[in-house]
Amino acid sequence: MRSSTPENRGEQAACAVDVQMMVTVRHQTAMVMTHKGSMLRWNQL
C-alpha cells in the first residue's frame, strides 16, 4: 500500500469535478447561443 493512494483519489475526484464543470459551461453556452439565435429569428420576423 503506497501513501499516494489518497492523493490519486483526490486528483481523480478533482478531474471529475472539472469535467462536470466543463460540461455544464458548454451546455449553458449552447443554451445561450440557441436562445440568441431564436431571438434573432423573432426579430427578423
C-alpha positions as a printed NumPy array, in Angstrom:
array([[  0.   ,   0.   ,   0.   ],
       [  1.508,   3.29 ,  -1.053],
       [  0.774,   6.531,   0.774],
       [ -0.004,   8.275,  -2.548],
       [ -3.337,   6.469,  -2.926],
       [ -5.45 ,   9.169,  -1.213],
       [ -3.747,  11.841,  -3.316],
       [ -4.536,   9.927,  -6.504],
       [ -8.139,   9.596,  -5.398],
       [ -8.285,  13.33 ,  -4.741],
       [ -6.864,  14.031,  -8.189],
       [ -9.445,  11.74 ,  -9.791],
       [-12.24 ,  13.48 ,  -7.872],
       [-10.929,  16.892,  -8.947],
       [-10.79 ,  15.686, -12.563],
       [-14.413,  14.505, -12.331],
       [-15.46 ,  17.891, -10.941],
       [-13.558,  19.695, -13.709],
       [-15.247,  17.543, -16.346],
       [-18.674,  18.247, -14.849],
       [-17.921,  21.975, -14.805],
       [-16.781,  21.858, -18.443],
       [-19.968,  20.035, -19.477],
       [-22.216,  22.449, -17.576],
       [-20.464,  25.51 , -19.003],
       [-20.674,  24.103, -22.533],
       [-24.353,  23.276, -22.018],
       [-25.06 ,  26.776, -20.705],
       [-23.222,  28.42 , -23.606],
       [-25.126,  26.223, -26.072],
       [-28.406,  27.234, -24.417],
       [-27.454,  30.93 , -24.608],
       [-26.374,  30.583, -28.246],
       [-29.647,  28.891, -29.246],
       [-31.594,  31.486, -27.24 ],
       [-29.805,  34.319, -29.046],
       [-30.446,  32.575, -32.375],
       [-34.178,  32.264, -31.666],
       [-34.284,  35.909, -30.546],
       [-32.617,  36.958, -33.818],
       [-35.148,  34.889, -35.758],
       [-38.037,  36.548, -33.931],
       [-36.534,  39.991, -34.604],
       [-36.198,  39.145, -38.304],
       [-39.866,  38.136, -38.415]])
